[in-house]
Amino acid sequence: MQLLQSVRAWAKELGFSQIGVAGIDLASAELGLRAWLDAGFHGTMGYMARHGVKRARPAELVPGTASVITARMDYLPRTLDDGWQAIEWQRLDDARAASVSLYARGRDYHKVLRARLQALAERMQREIGPFGHRVFTDSAPVLEVELAERSGIGWRGKHTLALSREAGSMFFLGELFVDLALPETEPATPHCGSCSACIDLCPTRAIVAPYRLDARRCISYLTIEHDGPIPLELRPLMGNRIYGCDDCQLACPWNKYAQRSTLADFDPREGLDGDSLAMLWSWSEAEFLRRSEGSAIRRIGYARWRRNLAVALGNALRAHDDAALRTALRLARDDADTLLREHIDWALAAPGG
């Protein structure tokens, strides 16, 4: 416990908001994981099926693991207004504005958490000597929310994200697999009650049941993980969301307690915090690469970025016909690949074209 208290103090200095410890026996989670995969809810994320129940077996992923140190890092930008949820809803109502998920407006969280978790491990080593460890943050077959729940970081909300009474759900999770037998912290208890706000407000009805997400319908999956054509029936439901979707979190009452980050890393970058769809559509590939350097957005590449924008522009035209937007789409059509051209044609088919 004395070591854990020290770890918490060091973690706070590194920008983490909470530290817990989970055991490695996750066998009870395997049945639900298998059922989710068998239902095909993982979509084209084949790596999830390949890893299978290995996600529920930390000691198979990293032999010798005896405990998992879990970490929470809040990501709301430091300068965000108190009425941030209302501001985000207003942005979603403005068909011409681009909506990028809050977590992706600053530096890539993978880079931030990985570096700081490694720094935490090195600080521990200076105190107690060398020990076996490995750092993870949404980067390997790890049941992050399960570990977060067991270690007291938060419970699994009906939208399947981790929820905290003190911090809502606007935080990242990271893990430090260690070969140290540490005392486990008290698990979190659920507090969603009868609330169904996240289910009711999901634009594409991706939350098919409490605690059950069909990724194939989720806008975050469609705009980030999915590299093919966006299903026709889902395009009108995506609105102006071009990278990720925060609707289930905006709707969650617990996010009135969401905490600001203490780090400048998550401050919004220019162009990702309220710019128009037309402005982002005007970016060349070179400009996209420059502006997305060090950002999570870089991983989807320019082609997928343009595909997402074409869908959003089509929805904007359906809301407000705009000759300038139509011209911008037509000018890009000839040089577009087959996938993008199909999405441009769909956008231009909006009434009034």
C-alpha positions in Angstrom: 0.0 0.0 0.0 2.9 2.3 0.7 4.2 1.8 -2.8 0.8 2.4 -4.3 0.5 5.7 -2.4 3.8 6.7 -3.9 2.8 5.6 -7.4 -0.4 7.8 -7.1 1.7 10.8 -6.1 4.1 10.3 -9.0 1.3 9.7 -11.4 -0.4 13.0 -10.4 2.8 14.8 -11.2 2.7 13.3 -14.6 -0.8 14.5 -15.4 -2.8 11.3 -14.4 -6.0 11.8 -12.5 -6.4 8.4 -10.8 -4.5 5.2 -10.3 -5.9 1.8 -9.4 -4.8 -1.8 -9.3 -6.5 -4.8 -10.8 -5.9 -8.5 -10.6 -5.3 -10.6 -13.7 -8.1 -13.2 -13.5 -10.6 -11.8 -16.0 -12.2 -15.2 -16.9 -15.7 -14.0 -16.1 -15.4 -11.5 -18.9 -14.7 -14.1 -21.6 -18.3 -15.2 -22.2 -19.4 -11.6 -23.0 -16.4 -11.0 -25.2 -17.1 -14.2 -27.2 -20.7 -13.3 -27.6 -19.8 -9.8 -28.9 -17.4 -11.2 -31.4 -19.7 -14.0 -32.5 -22.4 -11.4 -33.2 -20.0 -9.7 -35.6 -20.3 -6.4 -33.7 -16.6 -5.8 -34.3 -17.2 -5.1 -38.0 -14.0 -5.0 -40.1 -11.8 -4.8 -37.0 -10.3 -8.2 -37.7 -7.6 -7.9 -35.1 -10.3 -8.2 -32.4 -11.4 -11.6 -33.7 -7.8 -12.7 -34.1 -6.9 -11.9 -30.5 -10.2 -13.4 -29.3 -10.3 -14.1 -25.5 -6.6 -13.3 -25.2 -7.9 -9.8 -24.2 -9.2 -11.4 -21.0 -5.9 -13.1 -20.2 -3.2 -10.5 -19.2 -0.7 -13.1 -18.3 -0.8 -14.6 -21.8 -0.3 -11.2 -23.4 2.7 -10.4 -21.1 4.0 -13.6 -19.4 4.9 -13.0 -15.8 2.2 -10.3 -15.2 1.0 -10.4 -11.6 -1.0 -7.1 -11.4 -2.3 -4.4 -13.7 -1.8 -0.7 -12.7 -4.7 1.2 -14.3 -4.6 4.9 -15.0 -7.1 7.6 -15.8 -6.2 10.8 -17.6 -8.8 13.5 -18.1 -8.8 15.1 -21.6 -11.2 18.0 -21.7 -9.1 21.0 -22.8 -8.0 23.3 -20.0 -9.7 26.3 -21.5 -13.1 24.7 -22.2 -16.1 26.7 -21.1 -18.3 25.4 -18.4 -21.2 25.1 -20.8 -19.1 22.9 -23.1 -21.9 20.3 -23.6 -24.3 23.0 -24.9 -21.6 24.4 -27.2 -21.0 20.9 -28.7 -24.7 20.4 -29.3 -24.9 23.8 -31.0 -22.0 22.8 -33.3 -23.8 19.6 -34.2 -26.8 21.6 -35.1 -24.8 23.8 -37.5 -24.7 21.7 -40.7 -21.9 23.7 -42.2 -19.6 23.3 -39.2 -17.2 20.4 -38.8 -17.5 18.3 -35.7 -14.4 16.5 -34.5 -14.6 14.4 -31.3 -13.2 16.3 -28.3 -10.5 13.7 -27.5 -9.0 14.1 -31.0 -8.6 17.9 -31.2 -5.2 17.9 -29.5 -2.1 15.7 -29.4 -2.5 11.9 -30.1 -3.4 10.4 -26.7 -1.5 7.2 -27.5 1.7 9.2 -27.6 0.9 11.2 -24.4 -0.2 8.3 -22.2 2.4 5.9 -23.4 5.3 8.3 -22.7 3.9 9.3 -19.3 3.2 5.7 -18.3 6.7 4.7 -19.2 8.0 7.7 -17.1 5.9 6.4 -14.2 7.5 2.9 -14.6 11.0 4.4 -14.6 10.2 6.4 -11.5 9.1 3.2 -9.8 12.3 1.5 -10.8 14.4 4.2 -9.3 12.5 3.6 -6.0 12.3 -0.2 -5.9 14.7 -1.5 -8.5 14.1 -3.2 -11.8 10.9 -5.1 -12.4 9.1 -6.5 -15.4 6.6 -4.2 -17.0 4.8 -3.2 -20.2 2.8 -0.1 -21.0 -0.5 -0.1 -22.9 -3.0 2.5 -24.0 -5.6 1.4 -26.5 -2.8 -0.3 -28.4 -3.1 -4.1 -27.7 -5.6 -6.8 -26.9 -6.4 -5.4 -23.4 -9.9 -5.3 -21.8 -9.4 -1.7 -20.7 -12.8 -1.0 -19.4 -13.0 -4.3 -17.5 -9.7 -3.5 -15.8 -10.8 0.0 -15.1 -14.0 -1.3 -13.4 -12.2 -3.9 -11.4 -9.6 -1.4 -10.1 -12.1 1.3 -9.2 -11.4 3.8 -12.0 -15.1 3.6 -13.1 -17.9 1.3 -14.0 -19.0 0.3 -17.6 -21.7 2.6 -18.7 -24.6 1.6 -20.9 -22.7 3.1 -23.8 -19.9 0.6 -22.9 -17.4 3.4 -22.0 -16.0 3.7 -18.5 -17.9 6.1 -16.2 -16.8 7.8 -13.0 -18.9 9.6 -10.4 -16.1 12.2 -10.1 -15.1 12.5 -13.7 -17.9 11.4 -16.1 -16.4 9.6 -19.1 -14.2 12.2 -20.7 -10.9 10.5 -19.9 -8.4 8.1 -21.4 -7.4 4.8 -19.9 -3.9 3.4 -19.7 -2.4 0.3 -18.2 0.9 -0.8 -16.8 1.3 -4.6 -16.7 3.8 -5.5 -13.9 5.3 -8.6 -12.4 4.7 -7.2 -8.9 1.9 -8.6 -6.7 0.3 -5.3 -5.7 -2.8 -5.0 -3.5 -5.9 -4.6 -5.6 -8.0 -1.5 -5.2 -11.7 -1.5 -4.5 -13.8 -2.1 -7.7 -16.3 0.4 -9.0 -20.0 -0.1 -8.6 -22.5 0.9 -11.4 -24.5 4.1 -11.2 -26.4 4.3 -14.5 -29.7 3.2 -12.8 -32.7 3.5 -15.2 -31.1 6.2 -17.3 -31.1 5.5 -21.1 -30.0 8.9 -22.4 -27.0 7.5 -24.3 -29.1 4.8 -25.9 -32.0 7.2 -26.8 -29.7 9.8 -28.4 -27.3 7.7 -30.4 -27.8 9.0 -34.0 -27.4 5.6 -35.6 -28.8 3.4 -32.9 -25.4 1.7 -32.5 -26.1 1.0 -28.8 -28.4 -2.0 -29.5 -29.0 -2.8 -25.8 -27.6 -1.6 -22.5 -23.9 -2.3 -22.4 -24.0 -3.7 -26.0 -22.5 -1.7 -28.9 -22.7 -2.7 -32.6 -19.5 -1.0 -33.9 -20.8 -1.4 -37.4 -23.3 1.3 -36.8 -21.1 3.5 -34.6 -20.0 6.8 -36.1 -16.7 6.6 -34.4 -16.1 3.2 -36.0 -17.3 4.4 -39.4 -15.2 7.5 -39.5 -12.0 6.1 -38.0 -11.8 2.3 -38.2 -13.8 1.5 -41.3 -11.9 2.0 -44.6 -14.6 1.2 -47.1 -17.7 3.0 -48.3 -20.0 4.4 -45.6 -23.3 2.4 -45.7 -25.9 4.5 -47.6 -28.6 4.2 -44.9 -26.2 5.6 -42.2 -24.8 8.6 -44.2 -27.7 11.0 -43.5 -27.5 10.1 -39.8 -23.9 11.1 -39.5 -24.6 14.8 -39.9 -21.4 16.9 -39.7 -19.4 14.4 -37.6 -16.2 13.9 -39.5 -14.0 12.2 -36.9 -15.5 10.3 -34.1 -18.8 11.1 -32.2 -19.4 12.3 -28.7 -23.2 12.2 -28.6 -23.5 9.4 -26.0 -21.1 11.3 -23.8 -22.8 14.7 -24.3 -26.1 13.1 -23.3 -24.7 11.4 -20.2 -25.7 13.2 -17.0 -22.5 12.1 -15.3 -20.5 14.3 -17.6 -21.5 17.4 -15.6 -18.6 16.2 -13.5 -16.1 15.8 -16.3 -12.7 17.2 -15.4 -10.4 19.5 -17.3 -7.0 18.2 -18.3 -3.9 19.7 -16.6 -1.9 19.2 -19.8 -1.4 21.5 -22.8 -1.3 18.4 -25.0 -5.0 18.3 -25.3 -5.6 21.9 -26.2 -7.4 22.1 -29.5 -5.4 22.6 -32.7 -6.3 25.2 -35.2 -8.9 23.9 -37.7 -10.2 21.2 -35.4 -12.3 23.3 -33.1 -15.2 24.7 -35.0 -13.9 25.3 -38.5 -16.3 25.0 -41.4 -16.6 21.9 -43.5 -15.7 24.0 -46.6 -12.4 25.1 -45.0 -11.4 21.5 -44.1 -12.4 20.3 -47.6 -10.0 22.9 -49.1 -7.0 21.3 -47.4 -4.5 19.7 -49.7 -2.9 16.4 -48.7 0.2 18.3 -47.7 -1.8 20.6 -45.5 -3.7 17.7 -43.9 -0.4 16.0 -43.1 1.1 19.1 -41.6 -1.9 19.9 -39.5 -2.4 16.4 -38.3 1.2 15.7 -37.4 1.3 14.2 -33.9 -2.6 13.9 -33.9 -4.7 10.8 -33.7 -6.4 12.0 -36.9 -3.3 11.3 -38.9 -3.9 7.6 -38.7 -7.0 7.6 -40.9 -5.1 9.2 -43.8 -6.1 11.8 -46.3 -8.4 9.5 -48.3 -10.6 8.6 -45.4 -10.6 12.2 -44.1 -11.9 13.3 -47.5 -14.5 10.5 -47.6 -15.8 11.6 -44.2 -15.9 15.2 -45.3 -17.8 14.3 -48.5 -20.6 12.7 -46.4 -20.8 15.7 -44.1 -20.9 18.1 -47.1 -23.7 16.0 -48.6 -25.6 16.4 -45.3 -24.9 20.1 -45.3 -26.3 20.4 -48.8 -29.4 18.6 -47.7 -29.9 21.1 -44.9 -28.9 24.3 -46.8 -28.3 24.1 -50.6 -25.0 26.0 -51.3 -23.7 26.6 -54.8 -20.1 27.2 -53.5 -20.1 23.8 -51.8 -21.4 22.1 -54.9 -18.7 23.7 -57.0 -16.0 22.6 -54.5 -17.2 19.0 -54.6 -17.4 19.0 -58.4 -13.9 20.4 -58.8 -12.5 17.6 -56.7 -14.5 14.8 -58.4 -12.2 14.2 -61.4 -9.1 13.6 -59.4 -10.8 11.5 -56.7 -10.3 7.8 -56.5 -13.3 5.4 -56.9 -14.3 5.4 -53.2 -14.2 9.2 -52.8 -15.9 9.8 -56.2 -18.8 7.7 -55.1 -19.2 9.7 -51.9 -18.9 13.0 -53.8 -21.6 11.8 -56.2 -23.9 10.9 -53.2 -23.3 14.4 -51.8 -24.1 16.1 -55.0 -27.3 14.1 -55.4 -28.7 16.1 -52.5 -32.0 17.9 -53.4 -31.4 21.0 -55.4 -28.4 19.7 -57.3 
